[in-house]
Structure formats: structure tokens, C-alpha cells
Amino acid sequence: MSIESENVKKTLVEISSLYDELVDRAQLLVDGYWSEWKEQNKKIVTSGLQPSQEGYQRAGRIAPRLKKLKNTHRVYLEWWDWKQTPYRKFQNPRSGIQIKPNVRTGFTWSVMSKHANTWEKVLFDKYEPLFKKIRKALAMLADQITNLNKIIPTLM
């Protein structure tokens, strides 16, 4: 084994540990969003207001999720629509529909407003800038890990 391959392996271990730390940080942010979202939904449900009454709000629909693929090391931070539909009524309540981002701008309120309620904009504006930075860093680190894994066999 050459010195170069050992250095590449050390670098790979360091970048992988950094990637795992970033995934943990993303999970903490997602958990923070979910706790605020659930709390607001509980307030809405316990208010006892009917749709015909003034001040009625619908329960929240959009929330983020970390998607970890098993065949690769990549982790994706996505937004999901958790609205209950007649089709999903009898399925797992944890299932939702993935919201597709805009190709150029990513996740923006104009994309989310088709799925979300108006009170969710505050949470979206609070968390999405943080998610955007983490998404970019996760993608760059995953690319580096992939490239280093390709280089190691050529150095041996």
C-alpha cells in the first residue's frame, strides 16, 4: 500500500465523519421543525373551532424529512406534504407525498404555497435558509466521498 492511498483513506475517514456530523445537525433541525409544527397543530385541533367559524385554521400539511438511501451514502433533505387523502386514509399515517423543488430556485414559498397553509410560512421562512445551506454542504461532501472512493483503487 502506498503512502498516497493511506493519505486518501485518512482524508476519506475525516470527510465521512464530517458528513455524519452534518447529517446529525440536519436531523436536529428537522426535529425542531417537527416539534414546532406539532405544537401548532395541537393548538389548532384543541381550539375546537369549526370551518364555518371565524378564526378557524386548517392543520399543517408540509414538513421536512431526511431521506437516507441504502444503496448510496447520500442523505437528502426534502419537504413532504402530509395531507390525508381518501387514497392514503387507510395507509400508514407517516406516509406523505414528496414536494418537488423548482429546478432553478429550489424550494421557495411559491412552490410550497400550493401545498401549505398560510400559518406554515413562518416556519418555512425560519427553517428553509438553514436547510438550503445544509443541502448544499451535504451534496458537496457526498461528491467528495464518491470521488475519493473512486481514487483509492487506482492508487493501490
C-alpha positions as CSV (number, residue, x, y, z in Angstrom):
1,M,0.0,0.0,0.0
2,S,1.4,3.4,-1.0
3,I,1.6,6.5,1.1
4,E,-0.8,8.3,-1.2
5,S,-3.5,5.7,-0.7
6,E,-3.1,5.8,3.1
7,N,-3.5,9.6,3.0
8,V,-6.5,9.3,0.8
9,K,-8.1,6.8,3.2
10,K,-7.4,9.2,6.1
11,T,-9.0,12.0,4.2
12,L,-11.9,9.8,3.4
13,V,-12.5,8.9,7.0
14,E,-12.3,12.6,8.1
15,I,-14.8,13.7,5.4
16,S,-17.1,10.8,6.2
17,S,-17.1,11.8,9.9
18,L,-17.8,15.4,8.9
19,Y,-20.7,14.2,6.7
20,D,-22.1,12.2,9.5
21,E,-21.9,15.2,11.9
22,L,-23.7,17.3,9.3
23,V,-26.4,14.7,8.9
24,D,-26.9,14.7,12.7
25,R,-27.2,18.5,12.6
26,A,-29.8,18.3,9.9
27,Q,-31.7,15.8,11.9
28,L,-31.8,18.1,14.9
29,L,-33.1,20.9,12.7
30,V,-35.8,18.6,11.2
31,D,-36.8,17.5,14.7
32,G,-37.0,21.2,15.8
33,Y,-39.3,21.9,12.9
34,W,-41.5,18.9,13.7
35,S,-41.8,19.8,17.3
36,E,-42.9,23.4,16.5
37,W,-45.2,22.1,13.7
38,K,-46.9,19.5,16.0
39,E,-47.3,22.1,18.8
40,Q,-49.1,24.5,16.4
41,N,-51.3,21.6,15.0
42,K,-52.3,20.7,18.6
43,K,-53.3,24.3,19.3
44,I,-55.5,24.3,16.1
45,V,-57.1,20.9,17.0
46,T,-57.8,21.8,20.6
47,S,-59.2,25.2,19.8
48,G,-62.5,23.5,18.9
49,L,-63.3,25.9,16.0
50,Q,-65.3,24.6,13.1
51,P,-64.6,25.5,9.5
52,S,-67.6,27.9,9.4
53,Q,-66.4,29.8,12.4
54,E,-64.2,32.9,12.3
55,G,-60.5,32.3,13.2
56,Y,-60.6,28.7,12.0
57,Q,-57.3,27.4,10.7
58,R,-56.5,24.1,9.0
59,A,-53.9,21.7,10.4
60,G,-50.5,21.9,8.9
61,R,-49.5,19.9,5.8
62,I,-45.8,20.4,5.0
63,A,-42.9,19.2,6.9
64,P,-39.3,18.3,6.1
65,R,-37.8,14.8,6.1
66,L,-34.3,13.3,5.8
67,K,-34.2,10.7,3.1
68,K,-31.4,8.2,3.5
69,L,-30.7,5.9,0.6
70,K,-29.5,2.5,1.4
71,N,-27.6,1.8,-1.8
72,T,-25.6,5.0,-1.6
73,H,-24.2,7.1,1.3
74,R,-26.3,10.1,0.3
75,V,-28.8,11.8,2.5
76,Y,-31.4,14.2,1.1
77,L,-33.3,16.9,2.9
78,E,-36.8,17.1,1.4
79,W,-40.2,18.6,2.0
80,W,-43.2,16.4,2.2
81,D,-47.0,17.0,2.0
82,W,-48.7,15.1,4.8
83,K,-52.3,15.9,3.8
84,Q,-54.6,13.0,4.4
85,T,-56.4,12.0,1.2
86,P,-59.0,9.3,0.6
87,Y,-56.4,7.1,-1.0
88,R,-53.9,7.3,1.9
89,K,-56.6,7.3,4.7
90,F,-56.1,3.6,5.4
91,Q,-52.4,3.6,4.8
92,N,-49.5,4.4,7.2
93,P,-50.2,7.9,8.6
94,R,-46.5,8.6,8.3
95,S,-46.7,8.4,4.5
96,G,-46.8,11.6,2.5
97,I,-46.2,13.0,-0.9
98,Q,-42.8,14.4,-1.8
99,I,-42.9,18.0,-2.9
100,K,-40.7,18.6,-6.0
101,P,-38.5,21.7,-5.9
102,N,-38.2,24.2,-8.6
103,V,-35.3,23.3,-10.9
104,R,-33.7,26.7,-10.7
105,T,-34.7,28.1,-7.4
106,G,-35.2,25.0,-5.3
107,F,-37.8,25.1,-2.5
108,T,-39.5,28.5,-2.4
109,W,-42.7,29.7,-0.9
110,S,-44.3,29.9,-4.3
111,V,-43.7,26.2,-4.7
112,M,-44.8,25.4,-1.2
113,S,-47.9,27.6,-1.1
114,K,-49.7,25.1,-3.4
115,H,-49.5,22.5,-0.5
116,A,-49.1,24.6,2.6
117,N,-51.4,26.6,4.9
118,T,-50.7,30.3,5.4
119,W,-49.5,29.9,9.0
120,E,-46.8,27.4,7.9
121,K,-45.0,30.2,6.0
122,V,-43.4,31.5,9.3
123,L,-41.9,28.1,10.0
124,F,-40.9,27.6,6.3
125,D,-39.1,31.0,6.3
126,K,-37.4,30.2,9.6
127,Y,-36.0,26.8,8.6
128,E,-35.6,26.7,4.8
129,P,-32.5,29.0,4.7
130,L,-30.8,26.7,7.1
131,F,-31.9,23.6,5.1
132,K,-30.6,25.1,1.9
133,K,-27.1,25.6,3.3
134,I,-27.1,22.0,4.7
135,R,-28.4,20.6,1.4
136,K,-25.5,22.2,-0.4
137,A,-22.9,21.1,2.0
138,L,-24.3,17.5,2.1
139,A,-24.2,17.4,-1.7
140,M,-20.6,18.7,-1.9
141,L,-19.3,16.3,0.8
142,A,-21.1,13.3,-0.8
143,D,-19.4,14.1,-4.1
144,Q,-16.0,14.3,-2.4
145,I,-16.6,10.9,-0.7
146,T,-17.6,9.4,-4.0
147,N,-14.5,10.8,-5.8
148,L,-12.2,9.6,-3.0
149,N,-13.7,6.1,-3.1
150,K,-13.0,6.0,-6.9
151,I,-9.4,7.2,-6.4
152,I,-8.4,4.6,-3.8
153,P,-8.4,1.5,-6.1
154,T,-6.2,3.3,-8.7
155,L,-3.6,4.2,-6.0
156,M,-3.2,0.6,-4.8
